[in-house]
Amino acid sequence: MARRVIFVLVLFYIAVLSAIFWISRLNQSAGEIQEQNVSQKLTPVQVQIPSVQFTEIAEASGIQFHHTCGAYGGLYLPEAVGPGVGFLDYDNDGDQDVVIVNSSHWPFHESSKGPNQPTHAFFRNDGTGQFSDVTAAVGLDFTSYGLGVCCGDINNDGFIDLYITGYDGNFLLLNEDGKRFKDITKEAGVTVGKLSSGAAFLDYDGDGWLDLFVGNYAKWSPEIEEEIDQTQNDAKEFYRSPMDFDGDFCVLFRNRDGTHFEDVSASAGILAVDFNGQPRAKSLGVAVCDYDLDGWPDIAVANDGMADFLFRNNGNGTFREVAFEAGTAISSLGKARAGMGIAWADYRNDNSIGLMVTNFSNELAGLNLAPAEHKEFFVDVTTLDGIGKATRPPVSWGVCFFDYDLDGRLDIYVANGHLSPLYENFTSVPHAQPALLFWNGGPNPRGFFWNVTDEYAGLDLFKPIVGRGAAYADIDGDGDLDLLVGSNMGRSYLYRNEGATGNHYLRVNLEGRKSNRSAIGARVRLLSGGTWQRREVTSGSSYLSQNELILTFGLGKAVEADVLEVLWPSGRIDRLENISASQTLHLVEGESLTEK
């Protein structure tokens, strides 16, 4: 008995010391960051949230779409997950077009029979933010149980290609000269007959070809779900928990020559397993970023109900899963959360990197920060930086870091919505939920982010919807960023940013040569007003969605940027000085810039 008491006391002592260590480390880190910016400290009284109105214009702009998930009462897991949305300039006319992923009716249900079955949707932008439905013309008028989308130029021909994920079949769609997409899935070798979710293109081995990372949600089929239903022998009133299903491996495809890929998941080290050798993953959101600034893209994955992944690129064609040692795997309370959306950003403008993961109701969003001085370790700053309280009630999905007021600091948008109206009878959290918008006010006693209300952003943005995927782009060429949000079993929403702050901007459109043509993985630094901003060109991110590949920098009242540096995936660094504000630069690797 005495030995047991001593053992318990030792464990308690170790736990107390560990808690003291991490609390002191958090306080030290926060203190160091605030000390660096002491001259910029603001008081709550001094902070003035800008008035930037968002107006919902989807149907008025020509985006007529309704999402179908196949729900008829069977309550199958994939029904509550989609859809993803995306922006891309498929025809190279200089404006951002729209793709929206649709699901389908279940093939065994009567609703799947007959004409006018649901398809994916594609809308062409005329340059002013008015869209025309060109789904059939571009070849996306096919039916599949789709969930997510990402884009990138896989063959370096100058035209952006698409990858659509979903159940029982993903699709790699090759862009043929900006006119039509061709399905090359089988010949390319990227067939995934699973329940796939988030995906992203990246050049993980630095050979100039875009590779493809695909997250898989769970080992699921209608037959598996029905077998579980029979085993459980209960009256199924809600969607089953993801914990009722086995996990599934992520997949990494290496691009060999532009149109042919090989599965390198095992050799690259991304097949994470548990103690029983089973897949340790139920992946939803996927985001790529070189968080440790070693020149190699790393991969973060949000897992539903399981520890999240952080695949650190070793620079030799392999990855090491480091989420636990880096501090991003679980919450600060030691629990795995319902990871859904995910995004990276240097939102403090101090060369640190923030990783945000959205979660289920009654779970805070996870905002982890790797300070510039020790990037291998992340600290949970969810509450410290001001987003903790507001992110607890909703069920959150899409998440975007974007500078909506062009003041040079990255803000946050979060799309929310519950799984089904069925839950409204048993919880205070409604099916349709308002979005969250956090304005980045810089370092101040409250943190960095302020919860924006309709007083400052308009009623439209906060009208309750069943939000899922979210993406941003400048749809009308005015320099500010607009939002596209997908809704489960509903229409999509397009929120036009009305601007009116008077702030200037600089947009950067990159084109690789030795690097991949889309410049995915390129890191851009901009100096203006004594502050360095950092952005990275990324595929995927948010939740099952694709932001525009053009980078937008807010300049505030500055009429020019002092310095612009581009670190290309090839390792080349190009530099430009004294750039006039309020324009879009088209920069080609090694051209028009001064090599450093």
C-alpha positions, 0 to 999 in steps of 0.5 A: 500500500505504501508503495502505491501511495508513493507511486501516486504521489510521484505521478502527481508531482510530475504532473504538477511540474509539467503543468508549471513548465507548460504554463510558464512556457506559454506565459514566457512565449506570450510575454516575448511576443508582446514585448517585441510589439510593446510600442504597438500595444493597444487598449480595448478603448483604442481599438476601432473595428473597421466597418466593411459590409459583406453583401450576399449576391450568389443568385443575383450574380448568376450562381444558381446551385442547390446541394444534394446529399442523398438524404432520405432517412437512412442517415448515412455518414457522408450525407452531413459532410459536404460540400466543398467550393473553390476559386480558379482561373480556368481560362486564364482571362484574369478573373476567378471562376467558381467550382462547387462540388455536389453529391448525389442520390444514393443509387439504391434509392428511388430518387436516383432514377430518372432524368435531371440527376444532380451534377457538380457545378462550374460558373465562369466569371465575366470579370465583374463578378457576374457568372454564367453556368458553363458546367456542361461546356467544361465537362463537369456535368457528371454525377458522383458522390463528391465532397471536396476540391483542390486545384493546380497545374499538374502538367505545367501547361499553364492551365489549372487542373482540378481534383474532386474527392468523394465516396467511391471515386475521385476524379482528376480533371485535366484542363484542356487549353482553358476550354474543357476538363478531361477525366484522366483519373485511371490513366494517371493512376490516382484512383481512390475507391474510398471515402475521400475528403480533403486534398491538396497539390504540392511539390513535396520532392522539389522536382517541379511537378505537382504531387497529390495528397488525399485524406480519407475519412473512414472505411465506410460503405452503406453495407458497413453502416447497415452492419453496424446498425444491426450490431448496435440493435438500436433505433438510429435517430442521428448520424452515427459517430465517426468513432463507430467506423474504422479509420483509413490511411491518407494517400500520397501520389508522386507525379512522375511526368505531368500526367502519370502518378505513383502511390508512394504513401508507404515509402514516403512515411504517411501511413500512420498506424496505432498500436494495433497497426490499424490506420490512425486517421479519420481525415477531413481538412488538409493544409500544406505549408512550410511551417519550419521554413526549411524550404520543404512543404509540410502537411497538416491534417485535421482528424475527426475524433482522433489526434491530428497529423503534422507530417514534417517533410524530411527533404529526402522524399519522406515525411515524419509524423510529429504532431505529438512532439510539436504540440498540434495533435490534441487539445491543451486539455489532452483530448482529441477533437472533431477536427474539420477545417484547417488553415495556416498563416503568419497572422502576427506578422512576426515570422511565427506560424499559426495553425487553426483547426475548427471543431465540433460544438462545445469544443474550442477551435484549436489555434496553435502558434509556432513562434519564430524562435523555435518553430518545432514547438507549437503553443495553444493560443486559442484563448490568448489570441481572442478566439476561444469563447466565440468558437465553443458553441458552433459546429465549425467547418470552413476556415480562412485567414484573409485580410478583408479590410486590407490593413496588412493583418490577416483576419479569420472567417469561420463557416458554421452549421450542424449536421442535421435538423434532427439535433435541434430537438436535443440541443440548444445548437441550431441546424443553421448557424451564423458565421464567425468573423474575427478582425485582427487588431494586432497585439493588445491586452485582449489578444489579436482577434476581435469578434466582429458583429453585424454592426461592422460587417452587415447582416448578410454575413451572419444570417444562419446557414448550414455552412461547410466549405469556404473559400476567398477570392477577388471576384470583381477586380476591386482588390478586396477579398470576397467569400464563397461558402457551400451549404449542406442540402442548400444553396451556396452563398457568395458574399461580396466585400464592399470595401470602403476602408480606403486601404490599398492593396497589392495582388501577386500572381506567380508563374513558375518556370523551374518551379511548378507552373502554379507556383504552389509552395512559393513563399512571398514576403512584402515590406510596407510601413516597416512591417513584413507580411508573409504569404504562401501559395497553397492548394486545398486548405479551409475545409474541402475547398480551394482559395484563389492562387493569387496572393493579396497583401493589404497595404493600409494607407501606404501607396507603395510596397517597399520590398517584395521577395519571392522564394520559389519552390526551386530555391530561387529568390527574386526581389522587387522594390518600390512597387506601386499599390492597388495593382495585380502583379504577374510575376514569372520566375526569373523574369522582370525581377532582380535575382538575389 
